[in-house]
Amino acid sequence: MKKALICGVALAFFCSTGLVTMAMADNGPAEITLQSTIDGAKKAKPATFPHAKHQEKLKCADCHHSKGADGKMVAFVEGQKIEKCESCHNKAAGMPKGLDTFKNAAHKKCKGCHKTSGNKALTKCGTCHPKK
């Protein structure tokens, strides 16, 4: 009886540890197609974003953040809900010029990071916006 109880507790512990590990391993999709749906005056070209490849080199906080009640950027905190960029970066949200659209924010953040990488090919339009 004692042996069965100990085995049951051990099994429950290992199963719950596995569930926690699986929950923490949810890193989002491996590849994401980024396209504005709010500021669609001109048909925006979608960008192919290799999310998993970026996760190999960067931390979530290197790209993700949120917005506080005062409208200012708040640093990423592990486990926070990740919203779409354009939920804040759109013309109606009152962001400063250069961050006022999803396209502008992405170009500033992504191209800025790619420029510092030293690989000039990463700053070319076709890298993120491949022709069909």
Backbone hydrogen bonds in HBPLUS format (Angstrom, degrees):
<---DONOR---> <-ACCEPTOR-->    atom                        ^
c    i                          cat <-CA-CA->   ^        H-A-AA   ^      H-
h    n   atom  resd res      DA  || num        DHA   H-A  angle D-A-AA Bond
n    s   type  num  typ     dist DA aas  dist angle  dist       angle   num
A0005-LEU N   A0001-MET O   3.07 MM   4  6.35 154.5  2.14 148.0 154.7     1
A0006-ILE N   A0002-LYS O   2.99 MM   4  6.25 162.6  2.02 152.6 156.9     2
A0007-CYS N   A0003-LYS O   2.95 MM   4  6.14 161.1  1.98 147.5 153.2     3
A0008-GLY N   A0004-ALA O   2.89 MM   4  6.01 152.3  1.96 142.3 150.4     4
A0009-VAL N   A0005-LEU O   2.93 MM   4  6.19 159.2  1.97 151.2 156.0     5
A0010-ALA N   A0006-ILE O   2.96 MM   4  6.14 163.2  1.99 150.2 155.1     6
A0011-LEU N   A0007-CYS O   2.89 MM   4  6.04 159.4  1.93 147.4 153.3     7
A0012-ALA N   A0008-GLY O   2.96 MM   4  6.14 159.6  2.00 146.6 152.2     8
A0013-PHE N   A0009-VAL O   2.95 MM   4  6.17 157.3  2.00 149.2 155.3     9
A0014-PHE N   A0010-ALA O   3.01 MM   4  6.29 166.6  2.03 154.4 156.9    10
A0015-CYS N   A0011-LEU O   2.94 MM   4  6.10 157.8  1.99 151.0 157.5    11
A0016-SER N   A0012-ALA O   2.94 MM   4  6.08 163.8  1.97 150.2 154.5    12
A0017-THR N   A0013-PHE O   2.95 MM   4  6.12 154.8  2.01 149.1 156.4    13
A0018-GLY N   A0014-PHE O   3.05 MM   4  6.19 152.6  2.13 140.7 147.6    14
A0019-LEU N   A0015-CYS O   3.05 MM   4  6.37 149.6  2.14 146.1 154.2    15
A0020-VAL N   A0016-SER O   3.04 MM   4  6.28 158.4  2.09 148.3 153.6    16
A0021-THR N   A0017-THR O   2.99 MM   4  6.18 160.7  2.02 148.0 153.5    17
A0022-MET N   A0018-GLY O   2.92 MM   4  6.12 156.9  1.97 145.1 151.4    18
A0023-ALA N   A0019-LEU O   2.93 MM   4  6.13 157.1  1.98 146.7 152.9    19
A0024-MET N   A0020-VAL O   2.97 MM   4  6.18 153.7  2.04 149.5 156.4    20
A0025-ALA N   A0021-THR O   3.03 MM   4  6.14 130.0  2.28 138.7 151.9    21
A0025-ALA N   A0022-MET O   3.17 MM   3  5.04 133.0  2.40  92.5 105.5    22
A0026-ASP N   A0023-ALA O   3.48 MM   3  5.78 168.2  2.49 108.6 110.1    23
A0027-ASN N   A0025-ALA O   2.92 MM   2  5.76 107.9  2.45 116.8 100.4    24
A0052-ALA N   A0030-ALA O   2.90 MM  22  4.52 168.7  1.91 126.5 127.9    25
A0032-ILE N   A0049-PHE O   2.87 MM  17  5.06 165.0  1.89 146.2 151.0    26
A0049-PHE N   A0032-ILE O   2.72 MM  17  5.06 164.9  1.74 167.2 169.4    27
A0034-LEU N   A0047-ALA O   2.76 MM  13  5.00 162.8  1.79 156.6 157.4    28
A0047-ALA N   A0034-LEU O   2.81 MM  13  5.00 162.6  1.84 145.9 151.8    29
A0048-THR N   A0128-CYS O   2.74 MM  80  5.36 154.9  1.81 157.8 158.2    30
A0051-HIS N   A0049-PHE O   2.89 MM   2  5.64 121.7  2.24 114.1  97.4    31
A0054-HIS N   A0050-PRO O   3.15 MM   4  6.50 152.2  2.23 151.3 159.2    32
A0055-GLN N   A0051-HIS O   2.97 MM   4  6.26 148.5  2.07 149.1 158.7    33
A0056-GLU N   A0052-ALA O   3.22 MM   4  6.52 131.3  2.48 140.9 151.8    34
A0057-LYS N   A0054-HIS O   3.07 MM   3  5.51 144.3  2.20 108.2 117.5    35
A0058-LEU N   A0054-HIS O   2.85 MM   4  5.88 149.2  1.94 158.0 168.3    36
A0062-ASP N   A0059-LYS O   2.94 MM   3  5.39 155.5  2.01 113.4 121.3    37
A0063-CYS N   A0060-CYS O   3.16 MM   3  5.96 156.9  2.21 120.1 125.1    38
A0064-HIS N   A0060-CYS O   2.88 MM   4  5.85 166.7  1.89 169.5 165.0    39
A0066-SER N   A0074-VAL O   2.92 MM   8  5.09 171.2  1.93 152.9 155.7    40
A0074-VAL N   A0066-SER O   2.75 MM   8  5.09 164.7  1.77 137.2 136.5    41
A0068-GLY N   A0072-LYS O   2.83 MM   4  5.50 169.5  1.84 163.4 163.0    42
A0071-GLY N   A0068-GLY O   2.90 MM   3  5.24 160.9  1.93 114.2 119.3    43
A0080-GLN N   A0077-VAL O   2.95 MM   3  5.72 155.5  2.01 153.5 153.4    44
A0087-SER N   A0084-LYS O   3.02 MM   3  5.52 161.8  2.05 114.9 120.8    45
A0088-CYS N   A0085-CYS O   3.21 MM   3  6.17 164.0  2.23 126.0 128.5    46
A0089-HIS N   A0085-CYS O   3.00 MM   4  5.96 172.0  2.00 147.8 148.1    47
A0090-ASN N   A0088-CYS O   3.04 MM   2  5.81 127.3  2.33 106.7  91.6    48
A0093-ALA N   A0090-ASN O   3.08 MM   3  5.58 155.4  2.14 116.1 123.4    49
A0099-LEU N   A0096-PRO O   2.93 MM   3  5.64 158.0  1.98 141.7 147.0    50
A0105-ALA N   A0101-THR O   2.94 MM   4  6.14 167.9  1.96 155.7 159.1    51
A0106-ALA N   A0102-PHE O   2.88 MM   4  5.98 162.8  1.91 151.7 156.8    52
A0107-HIS N   A0103-LYS O   2.87 MM   4  6.02 164.5  1.90 152.5 157.2    53
A0108-LYS N   A0104-ASN O   2.93 MM   4  6.07 156.1  1.99 145.2 152.0    54
A0109-LYS N   A0105-ALA O   2.89 MM   4  6.05 172.5  1.90 153.5 155.8    55
A0110-CYS N   A0106-ALA O   2.70 MM   4  5.47 150.1  1.79 147.2 156.3    56
A0111-LYS N   A0107-HIS O   3.07 MM   4  5.17 132.9  2.30 115.1 128.6    57
A0112-GLY N   A0108-LYS O   3.16 MM   4  5.49 137.6  2.34 117.1 129.0    58
A0113-CYS N   A0109-LYS O   3.09 MM   4  6.22 156.8  2.15 141.4 146.9    59
A0114-HIS N   A0110-CYS O   2.87 MM   4  6.13 163.0  1.90 153.4 158.9    60
A0115-LYS N   A0111-LYS O   2.83 MM   4  5.96 149.1  1.92 146.2 153.7    61
A0116-THR N   A0112-GLY O   3.31 MM   4  6.58 151.9  2.39 140.6 146.8    62
A0117-SER N   A0114-HIS O   3.14 MM   3  5.07 142.0  2.30  94.8 106.0    63
A0118-GLY N   A0115-LYS O   3.39 MM   3  5.93 158.1  2.45 110.0 115.1    64
A0122-LEU N   A0119-ASN O   3.05 MM   3  5.77 148.8  2.15 119.1 126.6    65
A0123-THR N   A0120-LYS O   3.06 MM   3  5.56 160.9  2.10 114.7 120.6    66
A0124-LYS N   A0121-ALA O   3.28 MM   3  5.50 164.3  2.31 107.9 112.6    67
A0127-THR N   A0124-LYS O   3.06 MM   3  5.68 157.1  2.12 118.0 125.0    68
A0128-CYS N   A0125-CYS O   3.24 MM   3  6.04 133.0  2.47 121.0 128.0    69
A0129-HIS N   A0125-CYS O   2.87 MM   4  5.79 162.3  1.90 157.6 160.2    70
